[in-house]
Each structure stands twice: as C-alpha cells, then as structure tokens.
Amino acid sequence: MTLMSDAFPRTHEFAGVPAVFAAVRAADRYSVKVIIPPDRDPGTYRINARCGGGSFATAAKVAVIAAA
C-alpha cells in the first residue's frame, strides 16, 4: 500500500508527492508510523492511497498543528 500526502516527509515520493509504504495484513488492515517534519505548515492534509495499481478516494485526513 502506498500512502501519499503533502504532510509526509520527502524521504520517498510517488508521482512527485511524499509517500510512505505499508504492508497490507489480514482483513485488509495496514498501518505505518510517520513523523511529520517540524517545519510542515499547520493545516489539514489529505492522505491518498494506492494498492495493486488502483487508487482510492481520500483515505484519511491529518491535521498538523503548530508545536507548543
């Protein structure tokens, strides 16, 4: 599973968008830990997903807030 979001670090990219990868487990479950870069602007970012060559609608959203 490829998860893509402008909130993610640019360690990996897919189609020019920062991406992380997660293995799909039983019952179509997946998870991945991502550390959002400290200089990422606060806001709401979409997380899109691809698996097996197909794209999904927005998989999730993440809210980035300023550090306290």
C-alpha positions as CSV (number, residue, x, y, z in Angstrom):
1,M,0.0,0.0,0.0
2,T,1.3,3.4,-0.9
3,L,0.1,6.3,1.1
4,M,0.7,9.8,-0.2
5,S,0.4,13.2,1.5
6,D,2.0,16.6,1.4
7,A,2.2,16.3,5.2
8,F,4.7,13.5,4.9
9,P,8.5,13.9,4.8
10,R,10.0,13.7,1.3
11,T,12.0,10.5,2.1
12,H,10.1,8.7,-0.6
13,E,7.9,10.0,-3.4
14,F,5.2,8.7,-5.7
15,A,4.3,10.8,-8.7
16,G,6.1,13.7,-7.1
17,V,4.1,13.5,-3.8
18,P,5.7,12.5,-0.5
19,A,4.8,8.9,0.2
20,V,5.1,6.1,2.8
21,F,4.6,2.4,2.3
22,A,2.6,-0.1,4.4
23,A,2.2,-3.8,4.2
24,V,-1.4,-5.0,3.9
25,R,-2.2,-7.6,6.6
26,A,-5.1,-9.9,7.1
27,A,-8.6,-8.4,6.8
28,D,-7.1,-5.6,4.6
29,R,-5.5,-3.9,7.6
30,Y,-2.5,-1.7,7.4
31,S,-0.6,0.8,9.5
32,V,2.5,2.9,9.3
33,K,4.2,5.3,11.6
34,V,5.1,8.7,10.1
35,I,6.9,11.5,11.7
36,I,5.7,14.8,10.3
37,P,8.6,17.2,9.6
38,P,8.7,20.0,12.2
39,D,8.7,22.7,9.5
40,R,5.4,21.5,7.9
41,D,2.8,24.3,7.8
42,P,-0.1,23.8,10.2
43,G,-3.3,22.8,8.4
44,T,-5.3,19.8,7.2
45,Y,-3.7,17.4,4.7
46,R,-5.3,14.7,2.7
47,I,-3.9,11.2,2.7
48,N,-4.5,9.3,-0.6
49,A,-3.8,5.6,-1.1
50,R,-2.8,3.2,-4.0
51,C,-2.7,-0.5,-3.9
52,G,-2.3,-3.0,-6.7
53,G,-2.2,-0.2,-9.3
54,G,-5.6,1.2,-8.2
55,S,-6.2,4.5,-6.5
56,F,-8.7,5.1,-3.6
57,A,-10.6,8.2,-2.8
58,T,-9.1,10.2,0.1
59,A,-8.2,7.5,2.6
60,A,-7.9,9.9,5.5
61,K,-7.1,13.4,6.6
62,V,-4.5,14.5,9.1
63,A,-4.4,17.8,11.0
64,V,-0.9,19.3,11.5
65,I,-0.8,21.8,14.4
66,A,2.0,24.1,15.4
67,A,4.4,22.9,18.1
68,A,3.6,24.1,21.6
